[in-house]
Amino acid sequence: MAHSVSAKKRIRQNASHRARNRWRLRAMRSAIKDFETAIAGGDTEAAKTSLRAACAVIDRTAQKGVIHRRQADRRKSRLNQRLKTTLGV
């Protein structure tokens, strides 16, 4: 258990940052799932729209440092590839 004031503050900060990071990851995964359902539905326009939204969320997540920028690039690339192979866009 922390005894100093700064250590106690650090524990509080870590808890709030962890909660915020978990929220960002959840938002990113939800955006990816929305894209996956649009792909499964076969609607090209909805898939393109949800891909743009998912890429924006992924970029924001990487910008905040929750995921690495190369992981963000890899995820976006795989989503783009999935769109092209599945719907032939």
N, C-alpha and C positions, 0 to 999 in steps of 0.2 A: 504494500500500500504506500502510495506517495505521501510524503510529509511536507515537502516545501510547497509554497504557493505556486511557483512556476510549474512544478511537476503536476500539480492538481489541474492547473489551467491546461497544460498539454494533454492531459487525459480527456478533459472536456472537448478540446478542439479535435482530437483524434476521433472521438465519438461522432461529432457533427460532420466531420469530413468523410468518415466512413459511410454514414447514412446518405450523404449527398452523392458519393460515388456509387453506392448501390442503386440509388434512384436513377442516375445517369445510365448505368448498365442496363437497368430494367427498361428504360425508355428506348435504348438502342435495340435491345432484343425485341421489343414490341414492334418497332418500326420494321425490323427485318421480317418478323412474322407477318405483318401486314403485306409486305412485298410478296412473301411466299404464298399467301392466300390469293393475292391478285394473279400470280402466275398460275396457280392451280385452277383458278376460275377461267383462265384463258382470255381475259380482257387485256388487250395490248395497251390501251390508253391508261387504264387504272394501274397497270404494272409499271408503266413509265413514270406516272405521277408518284407512285409509292416508292419507286427506286430513287427519284430525286429527293424525296423526303427522308428516306433511309440514309442516303449519302450525306445529307446535311447533318443528321443526328450523329452519324458515325464521325464526321469531321469535328463536330463540336465536342464529342466525347474525347477524341484524341487531343484536341486543343487544350482541354482542361487537364490532361495528363492522366486520365483514367485508363486509357489504353495507349499503346505505343503508336506512333504515326505510321510505321510500316505495317502494323497489324490493321490499322484503319484502311490503308491502301490495299492490302490483301483482301480484306472483306469486301470493299467496294468493287474490286476487280472480279471477284468471284460472283458477286451479285449481277454485275454487267454481263459476265459470261453466261450466267444462268438465264438471263433475259434473252440473250441472242440465240442460245441453243434451244430453249424451250419454245419460244414464240416465233423464232426466225425473224427477229427485228433487225 
